[in-house]
Amino acid sequence: MDIKSIQKEIIHFLEQYYSSSEAETITFWLIENLYQISQMDILLNKKVIENEQIVKQKITYLERLAKYEPIQYILGESYFCNHKFEVNPSVLIPRPETEELVHYITKHYQTNVLLKILDVGTGSGCIAISLALNFPNADITAIDISEKAIEIAQKNAQNLGAKVTFIQADALQWHPENTWDIIVSNPPYIKEDEKSSMRKNVLDYEPHLALFVENDNPLIFYKAIAQIAQKSLNDNGFLYFEINEALGLETLEMLREMGFINTELIKDFYEKDRFVKAQYKSSKFISK
């Protein structure tokens, strides 16, 4: 059977639930997984054998997709910075915007530098592991409150050959004794009252613990991580956040009030306020 016929059939079904562009993307992933072929094979309309097992698996996948279950959870994998990460409902699906944060950090440091990096709320480990692969000489630590997330992150690090130390810890209560040159985090930042505008595949399947914060304290994690940074950032070190696009100015104001300097609000490729960069100078580093 030729791939184009299979592709047309799947897209036709998925367009009942997804936009045409989403249906096409999902179909590529499904076909790659089901028939163990590449996107180039698909484009070349390679002939494949469709046996009973593949047909059953395809039907199962489509039934789950019809319920808006994310394709990444169905297949158990997601790509981030050109690397395949194992994912399941215990961790957030890595986002392209977060790739931008990794790229931004990477381009501001030499790859052979001996950096110490902390990733707070690591989830699948995508930020920490990608930075470990970009900075092979770095000493990288990553924490997450979820034991299941830590297990996934450790497996991803092992699969990708990345050296990262993972610690199960609650960022709101953690008091580390180490210091770092970079502290990076993509913490929960979606307010409860924003749920109504979210898509069903995110709201029904991704871990709420990693997504949502109370309306009356939306910067709770940013403040806690900034407090860690006040004590744990080395001189000339930087704090990097992914943020709620609606809370960029509030996040900057909070950091400035806490004594951070060289604060910067950075836009993503959609021109939305998405990242914050800040530096902290404690009194012990200020020359007399």
N, C-alpha and C positions, 0 to 999 in steps of 0.2 A: 504494500500500500504506500502511496506517496505522501510525503509530509504535508504538502499544501492542502490536500483534502482533509487530513486530520486537523490541521491548523484552522481551516475554515469552519469545520464542525464545532470546535471548542470555542472559537471566538463568537460564533453565532449564539451559542448557549450563554456565554458569560456576559454578552451585551444586554441581557435581560436585567443584570444586576450591577454592572460596572460601565464606566465610560468606555468608548471605543479604544482609546489609548491604553487604559488600564487593562482591558480585556486582551489586547495584543501582547502587552508585557507579561501578564500572567500566563498566557498561552505559551510563550517562549520558554518560561521557567518550567511549566508542566511537561512540555514535550522533551526538553533536555533531560529532565528527571526520569520520565517514564521510559524513554527509548535509549537513554544513555548516549545521546549524541550532542554535538556542539551547535551553537547558533549558526556557524558557517554551514553545517550540514543541513540545517533547516532552510537557510537561504538558497542552498543549492538543490533543494527539493529531493533530498536523499530518500531512497526507498527503504522502508522498514517492515519488519514482520510484526503484526499485531496479534499476539496470542491471547488466550482466554484470561490469563493472569493480568496482563496489561490492561485489558478492557475492564476488568473488575476494579483494578486500582484507579483507572481513569474515572470511572463512575463514582467511586468513593470520594476522590478529590473534588469532583464537580459538585457533588452533594454538599460537601463541607464549604466550598466556595459560595454556594448559593445561600448559605447561612452567614456569609460575610466573615468567615474565619480567615485570618491573614494567610496568604500563600506561604509566607516565611515559616509560620508555625506548622502548616501542613507538611511542608517539605523538611522542616527541622533545620533550616539553614538560611543565612542571609549574607550578602556581600557588603563589606565595609572597607574602604581604602584598598580595593582590589584583592581582598583576602576573604575567604569563606569562614564564617563564624557559625557555630552551632547555636541555635536559639530554641527556646520553648516558652510557654506562657509564664515562666518564672522571671523572665527578663524582657525588657523593652526591645522592640525591633530597632536595630541601629538605623539612624536617619541620615540622609545626604547632608543636612545642615551640620550635623555633628562631625562629618568628614571635613567640612570646612574649618572647624575649630582645630582639628588635628593638623591640617595643612597649614593653617595660620601659625601655629606654634612651631611646626617643623621648619618653615622658611625663615624664622627669626633666630635660629641657632645652628651652629655647625654640627654636622652629623656625628663627628668623632669626639664631641665635647663630653666631659664626665659630669653629666647632669644628675641631680637627684630630683625625682618627680613623684608627686602624690596625686592619685586619681580618687576622688571622693564620690561614692555611689557608682561603682564600676559596672554593675549589671552584667552584661555578657563579656565584659572586659575589653570592648572594642577600642576605647580610647587608650587605655594603658598598654594594651598589646600592640596597637598600631604605633604608638610612640616608642615602645621597646624595639620594634622592628626598624623604625626610622633612626633611632639612637642606640646602636648596639652596645655602646659603652655606658649607657645610663643605668642608674640604680633606681628602679621603679617599684613603688608600693601602691596597692589599690585596695580600697575598703568598700564593703557593702553590708547593709544590715541583714540581708537575706542569705541564709545558709545555702539555699538552692541556687541562688545567683552566683555565689562564690564557687560552687561546684562546676557550674557551666563555664565560668571565666577561667578556672584552672584547666579545664579540659581544652578550651580554646587556645590557651597559652601553650599547652603541651603539643597540640596538633600543629600549631604554627611556629613552634620552636622559639617562643619568646620568653625571656627571663623576667618574670614579674612576681613579687611577693604579695600574696593576697591575704587579707585579714578581715574576718567578720567583725564588724563594729558599727555602732549607731553614731552617725556624724553629729547628732544632737547632744551626745553625752561623751564623746571620745576626747581623750586628753593625751595626745601622743608626746613622746619625749624627743623624737627625732626632728631634724630640720630638713627643708627641701628648697631647691632652687625654683621649682615650678609646682604650684598647686592648681589642679584643673578639676572642674566638676560640671556635670550636666545634671543638676538635682531636680527633684519634683518642683514644677513651677506653674502648673495649670490650676487656676482657681476653680473651686467647686461650681461656681455659677457659670463657668464656661463649658460645662459638660453638655449643655443642650446644643451647642454648636459643633460638637465633635462627631466624627464619623463612627458608624456602628462597629466597624471592624476594630477600631481602637478601643472604644468604650466597653464593648462586650468581651474582649479577649486579652487586652494587654494589662499588666499588673497595675492596679490603681495605686498601690503603695509607691510606685516609682513615677507616678504621673501627677497626683493631685495634692494641693495644699488648701488649708482653710481660707475662706475669703477674707477674714479679719487679720490674717497673719501670712500673707503670701510670700514674704521674704524670709521666712523662718530658717530655711536651710542656708540661704545666702549669708545671713548674719552669723549662724553657727560656724560655717566654713571660714568666713572672714575672721572670726575669733580664733580659729585654729591657725590661720595664716598670720595673725598678729604675733603669735608666739613661735611659729614654726617656719616662717619664710626666712631664708638666708638673705644677707645684704645683697641688694640688686636683684632679688628674686621677684617673680611675678605670679599673680593670681589670675586665672582665666576661668570665666563662667560662660555657659550657654544660658540664655535668659528668656523669660516671657517677653515677647515683643512689645507688650503693652506696659511693661514695668521697667523699661530701660533707664529712664531718668530717675525713678525712685531707687533703683539699684545703685546707680552712680552716687546719688545723694547720701545713701546709707554708708557706702564705702568711704566717701570723703569725711563724713562725720566721725567715722571710726579711725581716721588718721591715714587713710590710704592716699597715695599721690600718683601722679601720672596716669590718672584714670582715663579710659577711652571706651566709647561706645562704638561697636563695629557692626556693620550691616552684613546680612547674608546675601546670596545671589538673587534673592527676591526683593532686595532693597528694604528688608525689614530689620529693625534693631534686634540682633540675635546674640551678640557676644559682648562681654565686658572684660577689659584688661585693666589690672591695677597693680600698683607696687606699694610695699609697706616699708616705712623707715621708722624703726623703733629708736628710742633714745640711746640705746647702747651702740647704734651704728652712726649716730650723728656726731660729727667731729666738733670739738670745742673751738 
